[in-house]
Amino acid sequence: MSQISTTARAPVTALFAAAPAWSQSAADRLAVSQEYSAKVIADMDMDRTIERMWRPVLDQVQARQGVTFSGDPVEQVRTLYLDTVSEPLLSPMRGNAATMAMVQSRTPAPMGAIHAILDHA
């Protein structure tokens, strides 16, 4: 299942529909790859993604200790995870643009495959 919403998918798909026109130079490939990565990151619900990491841990602690946490302690855990995990998750995603551009320079197929995936997601 795609993590890219329908509203974000259309512009991203349009970027790759024109692949042969823009894929002539390394700079062009990198620029399009950076734009694609930025759109994917912007479309992510990072808070929800990170909550999927800490919520099961909190649930497990509550079950083991037989207590229920709410309010401030839960907010402190949420804030700790957001502050600690957000950048380490986003940093490699931002760095993907160069990898995507490099792969595309070796063969035009990857961008076409990305386009097909986005169209059918």
HELIX and SHEET records of a PDB file:
HELIX    1   1 THR A    6  ALA A   17  1                                  12    
HELIX    2   2 ALA A   19  TRP A   22  1                                   4    
HELIX    3   3 ALA A   26  ASP A   43  1                                  18    
HELIX    4   4 MET A   46  GLN A   65  1                                  20    
HELIX    5   5 ASP A   72  ARG A  106  1                                  35    
HELIX    6   6 ALA A  109  HIS A  120  1                                  12    
END                                                                             
